[in-house]
Amino acid sequence: MKIVRRIGVPPSVRGSATGTSCPDVFELSDGNFAVIGTEATEALDHELPADASRADYERIVIVSRETLIRAKADIPDA
């Protein structure tokens, strides 16, 4: 599995102070997506709706609204 491309614009365009580290979204070679975000599993696990759950190996990650909005145009419809 490899990163194929960034989805959206680089952190520097979104106003990253360093221009390098920030939430980000990537398309993977297998068609899935990888996300860099703030780990928030402990803070949000109890907030999951009754019909949602996560496996022990999964984490809840926060990605900024701007990151996802800027990525929207690059996310394929199918």
C-alpha positions in Angstrom: 0.0 0.0 0.0 1.3 3.4 -1.0 0.1 7.0 -0.9 -1.0 7.9 -4.4 -1.9 11.6 -3.9 -3.0 14.3 -1.6 -6.7 15.0 -1.4 -7.2 18.8 -1.2 -4.6 21.4 -0.9 -1.3 21.3 1.1 -1.1 22.6 4.7 0.8 25.7 3.5 -2.2 26.8 1.5 -4.5 26.3 4.4 -2.4 28.5 6.6 -0.1 26.1 8.5 2.3 28.1 10.6 5.2 25.9 9.5 3.8 25.1 6.1 4.3 21.4 6.6 2.5 19.9 9.6 -1.3 20.0 9.7 -4.3 17.7 9.2 -4.2 16.1 5.8 -6.0 13.5 3.6 -4.4 11.1 1.2 -5.7 8.6 -1.4 -4.0 5.2 -1.1 -3.0 2.8 -3.9 -5.8 0.4 -2.8 -8.5 3.1 -3.1 -8.8 3.8 0.6 -8.0 7.0 2.3 -5.5 7.9 5.0 -6.0 10.8 7.4 -3.5 12.8 9.5 -5.4 14.4 12.4 -5.5 14.9 16.1 -6.0 11.7 18.1 -9.2 12.0 20.1 -10.4 8.5 20.9 -10.5 8.9 24.6 -12.3 12.2 24.5 -14.9 11.1 21.9 -15.4 7.3 22.4 -18.3 7.8 24.8 -19.9 10.3 22.4 -20.4 7.7 19.6 -24.0 7.1 18.7 -25.5 3.8 19.7 -25.3 2.4 16.1 -21.5 3.3 15.8 -18.5 1.5 17.3 -14.8 1.1 16.7 -12.5 -1.9 16.8 -9.6 -1.9 19.3 -7.2 -1.1 16.5 -9.2 1.9 15.3 -8.9 5.4 16.5 -11.1 8.5 16.4 -9.2 11.3 14.7 -10.2 14.9 14.4 -9.6 16.6 11.0 -10.3 20.3 10.7 -13.4 21.4 8.8 -11.3 23.4 6.4 -9.2 20.4 5.6 -12.2 18.3 4.5 -13.9 21.2 2.7 -10.7 21.8 0.7 -10.5 18.0 0.0 -14.1 17.7 -1.2 -13.4 18.6 -4.8 -10.7 15.9 -5.1 -12.8 13.1 -3.6 -14.2 10.9 -6.3 -18.0 10.3 -6.5 -17.5 6.6 -7.0 
